[in-house]
Amino acid sequence: MAILSLHGDNPLKDGRQSARAMQIRRGMQRQLIDMRHVTLPELPLRSGRRADIVTLSVKGEIWIIEIKSSVEDFRVDRKWPEYRAFCDRLYFATLRDVPAGIFPEDAGLFIADAYGAELVREAPEHRLSAPGRKAMTLNFSRIAAARLMHAEWAADRLGIPNPNEPSDSESPEF
């Protein structure tokens, strides 16, 4: 679970992402919530790779969003074609100052900033097999649950009250 730093002030950031990439991620997460998707950043895949954002729609469709914050970021990274085996749709997300023409036509494209994102090009669908969908859904669920637990523990260490736990003055309900 490398995404979590148990000793930092924010247990959900691991420091690998640039400020530009974090702006894209924030805007994409806001847009995807509006689209009724739940998101999980930096999800490890069975291949050993790590997807920037994996989403799960209300219908169970799985998307991978590959964040590219500059032309150079896109040019040096050639692992993204492997992500197709783990999703129903593959998208890129970038900032407005990155030329959209560098991204392949056979993937979707979002233009994002820290406040939201705009879908520029829909991604073609390439449906996962039933076993692949089950494996990805289980991976998504297990990692999300583990991250929530670690975030709660980090909040406890930092003295942040958990609204789901009774205070010392309340008696537990059984």
C-alpha positions as a printed NumPy array, in Angstrom:
array([[  0.   ,   0.   ,   0.   ],
       [  2.565,   2.581,  -0.971],
       [ -0.077,   5.281,  -1.452],
       [ -0.34 ,   5.66 ,   2.309],
       [  2.261,   7.375,   4.403],
       [  1.68 ,   6.367,   7.993],
       [  3.953,   9.136,   9.257],
       [  3.089,  12.109,   7.069],
       [  0.441,  14.727,   7.656],
       [ -1.681,  13.424,   4.788],
       [ -1.952,   9.64 ,   4.652],
       [ -3.444,   9.701,   1.149],
       [ -0.442,  11.269,  -0.629],
       [  2.803,   9.458,  -1.233],
       [  4.82 ,  12.29 ,  -2.795],
       [  5.438,  10.668,  -6.206],
       [  3.063,  12.959,  -8.091],
       [  3.963,  16.451,  -9.296],
       [  1.817,  19.44 ,  -8.387],
       [  0.527,  19.503, -11.987],
       [ -0.417,  15.813, -11.834],
       [ -2.21 ,  16.369,  -8.522],
       [ -4.244,  19.203, -10.094],
       [ -5.295,  16.885, -12.914],
       [ -6.145,  14.124, -10.436],
       [ -8.266,  16.453,  -8.297],
       [-10.187,  17.788, -11.298],
       [-10.714,  14.298, -12.682],
       [-11.99 ,  12.997,  -9.365],
       [-14.481,  15.867,  -9.201],
       [-15.674,  15.2  , -12.759],
       [-15.918,  11.45 , -12.194],
       [-17.97 ,  11.943,  -9.033],
       [-20.372,  14.048, -11.117],
       [-20.484,  11.109, -13.567],
       [-21.394,   8.785, -10.643],
       [-18.064,   6.942, -10.649],
       [-16.059,   6.119,  -7.537],
       [-12.32 ,   6.567,  -7.938],
       [ -9.178,   5.032,  -6.53 ],
       [ -5.851,   6.691,  -7.331],
       [ -2.558,   4.823,  -7.691],
       [ -4.119,   1.36 ,  -7.842],
       [ -1.595,  -1.484,  -8.146],
       [ -2.428,  -3.903, -10.948],
       [ -1.724,  -7.628, -11.188],
       [  0.955,  -6.839, -13.809],
       [  2.992,  -4.925, -11.226],
       [  2.099,  -1.576, -12.814],
       [  0.172,   1.134, -10.986],
       [ -2.743,   2.944, -12.643],
       [ -3.079,   6.681, -11.93 ],
       [ -6.868,   6.532, -11.416],
       [ -9.174,   3.532, -11.615],
       [-12.912,   4.173, -11.581],
       [-15.931,   2.011, -11.002],
       [-19.266,   3.176, -12.432],
       [-22.7  ,   2.447, -10.996],
       [-23.074,  -0.17 , -13.748],
       [-19.792,  -1.848, -12.794],
       [-17.802,  -0.52 , -15.746],
       [-14.093,  -0.062, -14.997],
       [-12.12 ,   2.816, -16.461],
       [ -8.433,   3.649, -16.153],
       [ -7.394,   7.287, -16.385],
       [ -3.722,   7.841, -17.226],
       [ -2.552,  11.285, -16.11 ],
       [ -0.034,  13.09 , -18.304],
       [  1.032,  16.521, -17.078],
       [  3.364,  17.432, -19.965],
       [  4.527,  16.381, -23.425],
       [  7.694,  14.933, -21.876],
       [  5.644,  12.946, -19.343],
       [  3.757,  11.341, -22.24 ],
       [  6.863,  10.693, -24.352],
       [  8.861,   8.904, -21.639],
       [  6.022,   6.67 , -20.454],
       [  5.198,   3.754, -22.728],
       [  3.544,   1.428, -20.2  ],
       [  0.009,   2.729, -20.712],
       [ -0.953,   0.24 , -23.515],
       [ -0.74 ,  -2.522, -20.881],
       [ -3.6  ,  -0.9  , -18.957],
       [ -6.166,  -1.94 , -21.583],
       [ -6.115,  -5.48 , -20.15 ],
       [ -7.456,  -4.117, -16.836],
       [-10.325,  -1.845, -17.89 ],
       [-13.372,  -1.442, -20.103],
       [-12.208,   1.987, -21.276],
       [ -8.838,   3.754, -21.226],
       [ -8.578,   7.543, -20.996],
       [ -5.824,  10.119, -20.768],
       [ -6.204,  13.251, -18.664],
       [ -4.049,  16.308, -19.135],
       [ -3.927,  20.061, -18.679],
       [ -5.075,  22.623, -21.232],
       [ -1.488,  23.652, -22.092],
       [ -0.537,  20.109, -23.214],
       [ -1.326,  19.582, -26.93 ],
       [ -4.249,  17.151, -27.261],
       [ -2.846,  15.916, -30.578],
       [ -0.079,  13.902, -28.905],
       [ -2.555,  11.427, -27.4  ],
       [ -3.572,   8.32 , -29.354],
       [ -6.958,   8.37 , -31.084],
       [ -7.84 ,   4.908, -29.727],
       [ -8.036,   6.224, -26.145],
       [-10.372,   8.739, -24.561],
       [ -9.217,  12.19 , -23.497],
       [-10.103,  14.611, -20.7  ],
       [ -8.769,  18.133, -20.251],
       [ -8.609,  18.914, -16.55 ],
       [ -7.552,  21.45 , -13.974],
       [ -7.831,  21.403, -10.186],
       [-11.535,  22.259, -10.308],
       [-12.948,  19.856, -12.859],
       [-12.507,  18.22 , -16.23 ],
       [-14.06 ,  18.161, -19.672],
       [-14.468,  15.058, -21.798],
       [-12.884,  15.843, -25.172],
       [-12.96 ,  12.367, -26.71 ],
       [-14.874,   9.261, -25.635],
       [-12.824,   6.077, -25.219],
       [-13.728,   3.016, -27.257],
       [-15.128,   0.169, -25.223],
       [-13.156,  -3.057, -24.894],
       [-15.102,  -5.057, -22.306],
       [-13.24 ,  -7.003, -19.668],
       [-13.85 , -10.73 , -19.438],
       [-15.942, -11.876, -16.463],
       [-12.887, -13.235, -14.583],
       [-10.939, -10.038, -15.346],
       [-13.814,  -7.867, -14.086],
       [-14.115,  -9.934, -10.907],
       [-10.362,  -9.704, -10.261],
       [-10.304,  -5.925, -10.807],
       [-13.425,  -5.343,  -8.697],
       [-12.006,  -7.404,  -5.821],
       [ -8.649,  -5.609,  -6.089],
       [-10.414,  -2.222,  -6.108],
       [-12.556,  -3.141,  -3.081],
       [ -9.747,  -4.61 ,  -0.995],
       [ -7.351,  -1.711,  -1.628],
       [-10.08 ,   0.869,  -0.94 ],
       [-11.019,  -0.81 ,   2.36 ],
       [ -7.38 ,  -1.065,   3.444],
       [ -6.747,   2.608,   2.607],
       [ -9.806,   3.66 ,   4.586],
       [ -8.597,   1.69 ,   7.601],
       [ -5.108,   3.238,   7.376],
       [ -6.579,   6.735,   6.966],
       [ -8.707,   6.19 ,  10.093],
       [ -5.662,   5.018,  12.025],
       [ -3.647,   8.026,  10.831],
       [ -6.466,  10.377,  11.851],
       [ -6.535,   8.744,  15.275],
       [ -2.775,   9.264,  15.69 ],
       [ -3.195,  12.913,  14.686],
       [ -6.031,  13.378,  17.184],
       [ -8.721,  13.934,  14.556],
       [-12.058,  12.723,  15.967],
       [-13.789,   9.905,  14.114],
       [-17.503,  10.779,  13.737],
       [-18.318,   7.052,  13.525],
       [-16.99 ,   6.231,  16.987],
       [-18.781,   7.122,  20.24 ],
       [-17.066,   9.695,  22.416],
       [-15.864,   8.729,  25.883],
       [-19.056,  10.193,  27.37 ],
       [-21.334,   8.051,  25.194],
       [-22.158,   4.488,  26.053],
       [-21.682,   1.954,  23.261],
       [-24.791,   0.652,  21.551],
       [-25.169,  -3.123,  21.443]])
